[in-house]
């Protein structure tokens, strides 16, 4: 354990947990202060009741401890500010996910991981993207597809230009918690990832999915007139930190 006298020097740090049977790649990356890394490695962060379901991370820790071994815990960087630790944590998570997508048990991809590993050409496109502000003329339904987008990138060597339009439609068509009444008023649907419009679609209709609280598109109609929207930036619409993937504009 770290003595409290060392905590000011330790500051915020980023750590990684390893299975001793697989010591070359972590199964968890986190950030903390004080003795969080030790408590985490010993499975003390969350105390479960007998009927609670363990997370994937907790299952790995419990399995290692039950086998009579110890979770390997390493400090990657220390002496950082909270903001610096967030960036280092996210960078490590992105890199491990890039090397071996199923290795980590992290339930979320770090606070800054939405930036992700990105092809330099795609980053150039994103940084130079024209700001989309055509809101008064066209009612829109904007849907963020961040999680699916990451999967699509993984299948295309992190090159957005290689992703097929049909795959983007599959990612955006549903299932979503939304109002069919409002969605039906939208002229088109913008599929957005990392602040950029990746695809534009005109739904032929909406229907309930297997989960009645969620809705999905039944198909698509011709969206040629709206293709100029693709590649534009809508990042300025997401400055409030909302986690809702659905945004209605003028509808």
DOSE-920442 format. One record per residue: residue in one letter; x, y, z of N, C-alpha, C in turn. Coordinates in steps of 0.001 Angstrom, whole numbers, padded with zeros to 6 digits, always signed. Layout:
aXYZXYZXYZ ...
//
This chain:
x+000846-001194+000000+000000+000000+000000+000889+001254+000000 x+000398+002318-000602+001131+003581-000590+000884+004304+000732 x+001954+004748+001377+001804+005531+002599+001224+006892+002239 x+000396+007434+003121-000263+008710+002829+000730+009827+002558 x+001930+009742+003140+002935+010780+002903+003355+010835+001433 x+003158+009708+000728+003562+009646-000683+002458+010097-001629 x+001242+010263-001124+000112+010585-001995+000285+011879-002791 x+000828+012962-002181+001008+014189-002976+001918+013977-004189 x+002978+013179-004013+003873+012879-005140+003200+011942-006131 x+002438+011009-005606+001733+010039-006452+000712+010728-007343 x-000008+011704-006762-001021+012434-007517-002064+011508-008127 x-002572+011884-009280-003477+011011-010032-002627+010069-010879 x-003026+008830-010943-002244+007860-011702-003154+006970-012537 x-002547+006307-013506-003253+005334-014340-002606+003978-014100 x-003443+002973-013914-002936+001640-013604-003562+000600-014527 x-002941-000564-014551-003461-001674-015352-003432-002940-014516 x-004476-003748-014662-004569-005021-013960-004317-006153-014949 x-003526-007143-014507-003151-008255-015377-003481-009590-014721 x-003884-010531-015532-004035-011918-015097-002638-012545-015115 x-002163-013124-013989-000821-013717-013971-000643-014834-014998 x-001745-015413-015455-001664-016442-016492-001540-015846-017893 x-001721-014522-017966-001624-013825-019252-001039-012435-018988 x+000238-012373-018660+000832-011142-018142+001196-010072-019164 x+001013-010335-020430+001471-009387-021445+000422-008367-021877 x-000838-008592-021521-001902-007681-021925-002874-007510-020763 x-003201-006271-020369-004082-006065-019214-005521-006466-019509 x-006251-006825-018447-007684-007072-018619-008500-005879-018124 x-007796-004908-017520-008499-003700-017067-007517-002542-016986 x-007965-001358-017416-007187-000126-017294-008035+000880-016535 x-007446+001524-015540-008201+002492-014752-007321+003629-014275 x-007934+004594-013629-007201+005719-013044-007628+005854-011595 x-006782+006469-010790-007136+006591-009386-006184+007467-008615 x-006453+007553-007319-005596+008259-006372-005468+007372-005144 x-004518+007722-004274-004377+006954-003045-004099+005489-003318 x-004820+004627-002630-004587+003182-002741-005645+002460-003572 x-006266+003189-004487-007313+002574-005302-006805+001346-006052 x-005617+001404-006601-005109+000285-007388-005018-000988-006556 x-004595-000870-005285-004490-002050-004428-005870-002599-004078 x-006785-001683-003737-008144-002112-003406-008801-002791-004594 x-008540-002246-005784-009143-002798-006993-008586-004185-007285 x-007271-004323-007166-006630-005606-007448-007087-006695-006484 x-007489-006286-005272-007954-007247-004276-009467-007465-004338 x-010115-006808-005319-011556-006985-005489-012389-006261-004469 x-011866-005154-003907-012561-004459-002832-013347-003238-003286 x-013257-002871-004553-013921-001652-005019-015431-001761-004886 x-015993-002885-005267-017442-003098-005161-017689-004361-004355 x-018401-004222-003256-018743-005385-002450-020128-005868-002877 x-020204-007098-003310-021438-007632-003878-022255-008377-002840 x-023567-008250-002954-024465-009096-002179-024521-010460-002866 x-025017-011450-002189-024991-012816-002718-025777-012968-004012 x-026811-012132-004207-027635-012282-005404-027278-011279-006496 x-026207-010502-006305-025787-009558-007325-025032-010281-008441 x-025089-009710-009628-024369-010270-010770-023027-009556-010908 x-021950-010310-010968-020625-009716-011092-020386-009226-012515 x-019643-008139-012620-019232-007663-013934-018127-008575-014451 x-017795-008416-015738-016737-009236-016333-015414-009026-015603 x-015140-007780-015230-013906-007466-014508-013881-008154-013149 x-014985-008075-012423-015067-008703-011101-014931-010214-011194 x-015480-010785-012256-015371-012235-012451-013915-012651-012642 x-013169-011866-013426-011755-012184-013652-010975-012084-012347 x-011202-011005-011593-010499-010816-010321-010825-011948-009357 x-012114-012291-009251-012534-013358-008333-011913-014696-008723 x-011846-014959-010021-011277-016225-010501-009796-016324-010160 x-009079-015218-010328-007644-015207-010027-007408-015428-008537 x-008162-014709-007708-008003-014835-006256-008372-016235-005792 x-009445-016791-006362-009892-018134-005981-008841-019185-006327 x-008063-018932-007375-007031-019893-007788-005794-019838-006894 x-005809-018905-005944-004677-018776-005034-003589-017842-005526 x-003848-017144-006635-002862-016215-007182-003291-014776-006906 x-002433-013844-007252-002723-012433-007064-002874-011738-008414 x-003755-010757-008433-003899-009929-009627-002644-009070-009758 x-002024-009110-010904-000861-008253-011149-001357-006832-011385 x-000816-005865-010666-001263-004486-010802-000055-003574-010986 x-000086-002822-012069+001050-001986-012434+000609-000538-012644 x+001451+000380-012190+001214+001801-012415+001862+002179-013741 x+001094+002740-014636+001606+003106-015958+002201+004515-015936 x+001477+005463-015337+001968+006832-015162+001415+007366-013841 x+002223+008191-013160+001741+008804-011924+002203+010257-011876 x+001782+010981-010823+002152+012382-010699+001418+013279-011670 x+000228+012871-012070-000537+013633-013058-001694+014385-012419 x-002241+015335-013163-003494+015976-012776-004640+015051-013172 x-005845+015367-012704-007005+014550-013053-007217+014539-014563 x-007076+015707-015194-007300+015811-016635-006270+015004-017417 x-005014+015034-016962-003976+014260-017640-004234+012762-017508 x-004677+012350-016326-004954+010928-016097-006083+010439-016995 x-007090+011280-017209-008203+010919-018086-007691+010622-019497 x-006806+011477-020002-006293+011295-021363-005406+010061-021483 x-004560+009834-020475-003690+008657-020522-004521+007381-020443 x-005518+007373-019548-006398+006203-019416-007084+005898-020741 x-007661+006931-021357-008380+006740-022615-007450+006256-023721 x-006235+006801-023763-005275+006400-024795-004892+004933-024655 x-004669+004496-023410-004317+003094-023185-005458+002167-023573 x-006669+002547-023185-007833+001725-023522-007980+001611-025034 x-007830+002737-025727-007929+002723-027186-006876+001814-027803 x-005647+001888-027295-004564+001101-027878-004766-000393-027631 x-005141-000764-026398-005372-002183-026115-006532-002708-026954 x-007604-001913-027060-008743-002329-027880-008354-002474-029347 x-007421-001650-029787-006960-001718-031176-006148-002989-031413 x-005328-003356-030422-004483-004545-030547-005303-005821-030414 x-006164-005850-029393-006992-007036-029150-008332-006591-028563 x-009355-006418-029402-010633-005835-028985-011312-006499-027794 x-011123-007789-027583-011834-008490-026517-011023-008609-025225 x-009860-007987-025171-008973-008181-024015-009472-007479-022758 x-009990-006267-022897-010371-005473-021733-011779-005781-021240 x-011940-005672-019927-013257-005859-019313-013874-004532-018913 x-013241-003415-019279-013798-002100-018965-015207-001987-019515 x-016139-001527-018668-017533-001404-019103-017728-000183-019979 x-016915+000856-019759-016947+002032-020615-015549+002240-021152 x-015441+003001-022230-014148+003121-022905-013364+004345-022471 x-013402+004675-021192-012640+005824-020736-013343+007116-021069 x-013039+008165-020321-013745+009429-020491-013454+010106-021820 x-012266+009873-022370-011918+010551-023609-011824+009632-024795 x-012312+008424-024652-012086+007426-025697-012918+007650-026939 x-013878+008572-026900-014664+008847-028099-013765+009400-029202 x-012623+009994-028797-011682+010489-029789-011106+009308-030559 x-010743+008271-029845-010330+007012-030438-009085+007078-031305 x-008648+005896-031741-007570+005812-032724-008193+006051-034090 x-007605+006935-034837-008228+007331-036095-007168+007434-037190 x-007506+006976-038368-006625+007096-039516-006324+008579-039757 x-005073+008906-040061-004670+010300-040225-005497+011005-041297 x-005855+010279-042352-006659+010893-043416-008066+011209-042925 x-008603+010325-042070-009931+010573-041525-009908+011740-040543 x-008815+011858-039781-008690+012979-038851-008624+014295-039617 x-007903+014284-040729-007834+015485-041564-009230+015886-042026 x-010011+014899-042453-011386+015176-042892-012203+015782-041764 x-012059+015202-040558-012833+015672-039413-012445+017093-039015 x-011152+017373-039002-010682+018693-038577-011033+019778-039583 x-011168+019393-040841-011462+020369-041889-012943+020370-042274 x-013742+019612-041548-015161+019485-041907-015894+020818-041781 x-016739+021079-042756-017558+022290-042735-018650+022160-041676 x-018881+023219-040934-019901+023221-039888-021292+023155-040509 x-022109+022229-040023-023471+022071-040547-024405+023001-039782 x-025051+023899-040501-025970+024832-039835-027221+025087-040673 x-027634+024058-041419-028778+024171-042324-030086+023812-041619 x-030194+024163-040332-031290+023651-039519-032650+024279-039820 x-032672+025522-040213-033956+026198-040418-034669+025698-041668 x-033927+025150-042610-034511+024730-043880-034998+023287-043874 x-034383+022435-043059-034674+021002-043116-034874+020413-041726 x-036065+019842-041435-036251+019135-040158-035438+017845-040164 x-034691+017611-039102-033751+016490-039078-033898+015637-037832 x-033574+014370-037987-033404+013472-036852-031938+013050-036876 x-031208+013419-035830-029791+013081-035748-029616+011930-034768 x-028912+010888-035197-028688+009712-034353-027193+009432-034278 x-026673+009398-033060-025259+009079-032853-025069+007557-032843 x-024099+007097-033593-023849+005651-033708-022429+005314-033237 x-022000+005952-032160-020611+005834-031714-020155+004388-031517 x-020934+003601-030771-020504+002231-030471-020393+001393-031753 x-021418+001482-032599-021391+000733-033860-020276+001235-034773 x-020036+002539-034720-018998+003119-035567-017632+002540-035215 x-017373+002381-033928-016103+001794-033499-015950+000383-034051 x-017043-000376-034044-017002-001738-034580-016740-001724-036086 x-017383-000789-036781-017184-000691-038231-015740-000327-038561 x-015166+000582-037777-013779+000975-038001-012828-000196-037791 x-013102-000984-036759-012251-002142-036477-012236-003111-037656 x-013382-003222-038327-013484-004144-039461-012892-003573-040744 x-012542-002276-040712-012010-001620-041915-010659-000974-041646 x-009895-001563-040722-008547-001057-040416-008556+000422-040060 x-009606+000848-039326-009736+002222-038848-009758+003251-039973 x-010277+002868-041119-010410+003794-042241-011887+004044-042512 x-012355+005241-042170-013768+005571-042355-014168+005522-043822 x-013237+005867-044704-013537+005893-046137-013854+004511-046684 x-013450+003466-045963-013665+002096-046440-014995+001504-045979 x-015723+002222-045134-016981+001701-044599-018099+001863-045623 x-018825+000801-045879-019907+000822-046867-021124+001574-046328 x-021827+002248-047227-023034+002978-046836-024074+002038-046236 x-024179+000829-046776-025151-000143-046270-024856-000519-044821 x-023579-000545-044461-023208-000862-043083-023581+000280-042144 x-023454+001515-042637-023857+002665-041828-025367+002643-041616 x-026115+002270-042659-027573+002171-042508-027942+001110-041475 x-027275-000033-041517-027546-001085-040535-027285-000591-039116 x-026292+000295-038971-025949+000816-037649-026959+001833-037151 x-027561+002594-038061-028430+003696-037649-029920+003344-037655 x-030303+002240-038284-031734+001969-038471-032468+001617-037178 x-031764+001207-036161-032430+000915-034881-031880-000340-034277 x-032120-000440-032956-033330-000013-032239-033058+001222-031365 x-034022+002167-031349-033854+003409-030620-035092+003736-029796 x-034861+004413-028686-035962+004955-027898-036254+006337-028466 x-037326+006446-029232-037659+007718-029867-039155+007831-030103 x-039582+009019-030485-040979+009275-030807-041188+009081-032305 x-042018+008111-032676-042292+007890-034101-042950+009126-034702 x-043793+009795-033926-044471+010995-034421-043458+012057-034820 x-042483+012306-033957-041475+013321-034263-040508+012829-035337 x-040121+011567-035260-039185+011018-036242-039773+011063-037646 x-041084+010857-037757-041746+010849-039064-041808+012239-039681 x-041633+013273-038856-041649+014644-039361-040303+015065-039944 x-039261+014282-039650-037927+014617-040147-037811+014303-041635 x-037182+015201-042371-036978+014972-043801-035972+013854-044028 x-035015+013743-043117-034005+012699-043243-033352+012435-041895 x-032616+011351-041843-031895+010951-040632-030399+011076-040889 x-029707+011746-039978-028260+011864-040077-027614+010859-039132 x-026776+009997-039668-025998+009069-038842-024694+009771-038491 x-024485+010001-037196-023344+010806-036750-022408+009991-035870 x-021119+010135-036113-020105+009511-035259-018931+010463-035129 x-018478+010666-033898-017353+011551-033611-017560+012939-034188 x-018819+013384-034120-019145+014749-034505-019318+014985-035983 x-019157+013947-036810-019241+014089-038264-020422+013295-038811 x-021134+013878-039780-022229+013166-040447-021620+012094-041348 x-021902+010826-041035-021314+009713-041787-022241+009174-042870 x-023536+009435-042736-024492+008963-043725-025817+009675-043551 x-026569+009807-044641-027891+010444-044613-028895+009481-045218 x-030028+009318-044533-031028+008342-044963-032431+008916-044812 x-033301+008528-045737-034724+008889-045662-035493+007621-045337 x-036000+007495-044113-036708+006263-043728-037992+006089-044527 x-038266+004866-044935-039543+004588-045598-040641+004402-044563 x-040248+004252-043311-041212+004118-042223-040521+003698-040943 x-041304+003674-039846-040797+003249-038543-041724+002192-037959 x-041177+001300-037171-041984+000275-036522-041376-000090-035172 x-042183-000755-034346-041682-001219-033067-040722-002383-033287 x-039666-002421-032491-038730-003535-032564-039224-004632-031629 x-038412-005636-031398-038796-006702-030465-039034-006151-029072 x-038262-005113-028729-038488-004380-027488-039440-003242-027811 x-040661-003283-027299-041697-002335-027700-041370-000889-027343 x-040413-000692-026436-040031+000669-026089-039101+001264-027134 x-038597+000422-028008-037649+000883-029018-038234+000777-030424 x-037765+001652-031300-038277+001713-032663-037125+001540-033648 x-037492+001141-034879-036475+000983-035913-037049+001345-037273 x-036165+001693-038205-036584+002008-039569-036965+000722-040286 x-037994+000816-041119-038416-000358-041885-037665-000462-043210 x-037015+000600-043606-036284+000625-044873-035910+002055-045178 x-035432+002307-046394-035061+003675-046753-035511+004019-048161 x-035752+005322-048364-036113+005852-049674-034924+006636-050224 x-035096+007195-051404-034008+007925-052055-033609+009149-051229 x-032320+009247-050903-031820+010368-050105-030794+011195-050871 x-030810+011090-052194-029792+011750-053017-029741+013260-052786 x-030887+013886-052576-030926+015346-052445-030246+015833-051172 x-030015+014918-050232-029422+015315-048952-027964+014867-048798 x-027385+014286-049836-026036+013738-049708-024973+014799-049445 x-025290+016060-049709-024323+017130-049437-024093+017316-047940 x-024982+016727-047119-024824+016830-045666-023690+015934-045157 x-023378+014878-045905-022366+013911-045468-020997+014581-045376 x-020295+014316-044289-018961+014872-044092-018937+016178-043334 x-020114+016742-043055-020159+018000-042312-020123+017736-040804 x-019710+018749-040071-019564+018620-038624-020806+019113-037885 x-021258+018302-036926-022349+018709-036030-021864+018651-034585 x-020545+018678-034408-019964+018577-033066-020444+019700-032160 x-020741+020862-032743-021178+022009-031943-022538+021787-031294 x-023263+020758-031721-024573+020465-031129-024455+019611-029876 x-023255+019132-029568-023086+018196-028453-022102+018724-027413 x-022252+019997-027065-021345+020602-026088-021830+020426-024659 x-023057+019978-024475-023626+019874-023129-023354+018567-022426 x-022717+017614-023098-022393+016340-022470-023536+015348-022391 x-024617+015565-023153-025753+014646-023119-025371+013288-023685 x-025853+012222-023035-025568+010864-023490-026657+010328-024417 x-027737+011104-024601-028837+010661-025458-028384+010653-026921 x-028467+009514-027604-028017+009454-028997-028986+010108-029978 x-030186+010452-029507-031226+011003-030383-031328+012513-030222 x-031367+013226-031345-031562+014676-031305-032507+015070-032437 x-033575+015789-032089-034541+016265-033075-034226+017725-033407 x-034249+018055-034681-034040+019423-035131-035260+019854-035942 x-036010+020809-035412-037194+021355-036101-038241+020287-036395 x-038383+019315-035527-039424+018310-035717-039839+017747-034357 
//
